[in-house]
Amino acid sequence: MTTIADHLAAVRLRIRQAAEGAGRDPASVRLVAVSKTRPAQDVEAAFQAGQQLFGENYVQELTAKSAIVRSPVEWHFIGHLQSNKVKYLAGTVSLIHSVDRLSLAAEINRQWGQLGGCCDLLVQVNVAQEATKSGTSTEQALTLVRQVAQLPHLRVRGLMTMPPFFDDPEGARPFFRALRLVAEQIRAAAIPGVAMDELSMGMSGDFEVAIEEGATLVRVGTAIFGER
Ligand SMILES: *Cc1c(COP(=O)(O)O)cnc(C)c1O
């Protein structure tokens, strides 16, 4: 049987090869192990194999799992987020990948403000404008970043996207590239307090292409934990 440790080693090797092939430092790409639907013991197994950073999609699942996991893991929230659930994330997650509207940002600002802290976040962009996916449009991204940057308890660190599904990962490349171009435009606007140093893009089926297009965070679930 192939274990989580074996899968992780294989994914890490593929990340390194993709980065080196693209002339990038492999250390500039962080692996977010997406543990949604998987039990806490799988998180512990991955941690024992050297994985510290995990991504979760559902608030309730994250709060339940993070209460069980004893190892000092770091959690990112990567799923669609309702404002009324934000309060459960404060103090638990170090980065929210999926901020797609100002009202959500305002609630994150309020909750982190109550903790006296600052929340790192990414703005999610729906590059293909798919009705089934969250995210602001490429046209609105700069405006949203400017608005979010006004809120004192938030720090915009970059952008996130989920392209349409393709059997051939090459199909996703134009969407990854488009996200990078949006990030470059925003960076050129030099908005105070805004860093554009993170691009969260690439999943099990297409993370190598995402790395070639500049991903700094790849979100990989199935290739590590198996089919859900
Ligand atoms: C589930 C999920 C992933 C991981 O997808 P895999 O194909 O299992 O690697 C990445 N990002 C988001 C936003 C997800 O919901």
Ligand as a Chemical Component Dictionary entry (heavy atoms), coordinates in Angstrom:
data_LIG
# 
_chem_comp.id                   LIG 
_chem_comp.type                 NON-POLYMER 
_chem_comp.pdbx_formal_charge   0 
_chem_comp.three_letter_code    LIG 
# 
loop_
_chem_comp_atom.comp_id 
_chem_comp_atom.atom_id 
_chem_comp_atom.alt_atom_id 
_chem_comp_atom.type_symbol 
_chem_comp_atom.charge 
_chem_comp_atom.model_Cartn_x 
_chem_comp_atom.model_Cartn_y 
_chem_comp_atom.model_Cartn_z 
_chem_comp_atom.pdbx_ordinal 
LIG C1 C1 C 0 -10.426 20.458 -2.964 1  
LIG C2 C2 C 0 -9.658  21.670 -3.336 2  
LIG C3 C3 C 0 -8.307  21.579 -3.711 3  
LIG C4 C4 C 0 -7.567  20.274 -3.870 4  
LIG O1 O1 O 0 -8.030  19.593 -4.997 5  
LIG P1 P1 P 0 -7.345  18.205 -5.464 6  
LIG O2 O2 O 0 -7.782  18.069 -6.871 7  
LIG O3 O3 O 0 -7.884  17.152 -4.564 8  
LIG O4 O4 O 0 -5.880  18.361 -5.329 9  
LIG C5 C5 C 0 -7.638  22.770 -3.976 10 
LIG N1 N1 N 0 -8.236  23.968 -3.878 11 
LIG C6 C6 C 0 -9.525  24.091 -3.513 12 
LIG C7 C7 C 0 -10.116 25.448 -3.421 13 
LIG C8 C8 C 0 -10.270 22.953 -3.248 14 
LIG O5 O5 O 0 -11.557 23.088 -2.921 15 
# 
loop_
_chem_comp_bond.comp_id 
_chem_comp_bond.atom_id_1 
_chem_comp_bond.atom_id_2 
_chem_comp_bond.value_order 
_chem_comp_bond.pdbx_ordinal 
LIG C1 C2 SING 1  
LIG C2 C3 SING 2  
LIG C2 C8 DOUB 3  
LIG C3 C4 SING 4  
LIG C3 C5 DOUB 5  
LIG C4 O1 SING 6  
LIG O1 P1 SING 7  
LIG P1 O2 DOUB 8  
LIG P1 O3 SING 9  
LIG P1 O4 SING 10 
LIG C5 N1 SING 11 
LIG N1 C6 DOUB 12 
LIG C6 C7 SING 13 
LIG C6 C8 SING 14 
LIG C8 O5 SING 15 
# 
